[in-house]
Amino acid sequence: MRRHALIRICCAVLGAGFISITSAQAKQSPTLSEIDLAQVQINGLQLGMSKATVERLLKHQFSHSEQSKDGSVAAFKCVKTQCQAQRNAADGETLLNVYFNRQQQAHWIVLQSQAQLAETPKQCLEVAAEQLDALRQKYHPEDLKHFYGPNAVTLRLNKQGHPDPADNSFYGYRVQIKCESFGSGVGSSEYELRDKAIELR
């Protein structure tokens, strides 16, 4: 009898410990703020846009293989499921990729750029934080989460109604700005907007 009582006590203790650990893990999992992805734009581009519309906008923004008076060179090219645009200039570089589903609707937009944001790495991070805060105010003023790394700041917003509240890799809006640790305030930015549901249509 005493043995059964001890087993019940041990099981109760282990069960309580498991519940405690599970609760702690659940609390550690970050919940990202949700957003309607349809309201987000990257360089004037939005998810769901037709390939024809994207091509028209890129033609306006990136003169095809043309060198401007300031020495910058811009070009764009579209194939079956992707459009790519690039601009190289004295003050920085820009690379834009747009991916389309079978219905030729944009489901993934990625903009990468590198530019001189400030004079020092510390100032670069300050400028980066200001830029991200401006985006937060534009798209989700109530979002108070900040993701800071050693040399980077990140804004992450989840797709509205997405079942995984801690992940926006395939459904959401992500912006990250990295500053060179040993440099003169150069920053590398990546803006990513993606909806896997559009891709699978």
C-alpha positions, 0 to 999 in steps of 0.5 A: 500500500505504501509502495502504491502511495509513493508511486502516486506521489512521484507521478504527481511530482513528475507531472507537475514538473512537466507542466511547469516546464511546458508552461515555461517553454510556451512563455518563451515562445515569442508571439508575433503581432499580426498584420494584413499583408495586403497593406504592405508595400516594398518599392511599390510592389505588393503580394498578389500583383500580376506579373504584367503589373510588376514588369510595368513598375520595374520598367518605370523604376529600373531603366533597362540596362541604362546608365544615368548621368550620376553613374548609376546603372540599373537593369531588370529582367523577367522570366517565367516565375521570377523578376529581378531588378538591380541598381548599382550606384556610387552611394550603394547597391540594390537587388530586388527579386519577385517570385510568382505562382502558376497564376503569375501572381507575386507571392514573395518579394525580397529587396536587398540593399547596401548603403552608407547610413551613417559615419560610425557603426553605432550611428548606423544602428541608431539610424536603422532603429529609426527606420524600423520604428517608422515602419512599425508606426506605419504598419502596426503602431501597437507592436512593441516588440524589438529584435536586436542582435549585436549589429542588427535590428529586425522587425517581424510581423506575422500574417493575419490569422497564420496558425504559427504565431512565432514564425513568419518565414513563409507567411509575413513581413520581415525587415532586417538592417545590419551594420558593419562592426568595423566600418564607417557606418555601412548598413545592409538591409533586407525587406522580405514579404511572403505568403506561402498560401498565394504560392500554393494557389 
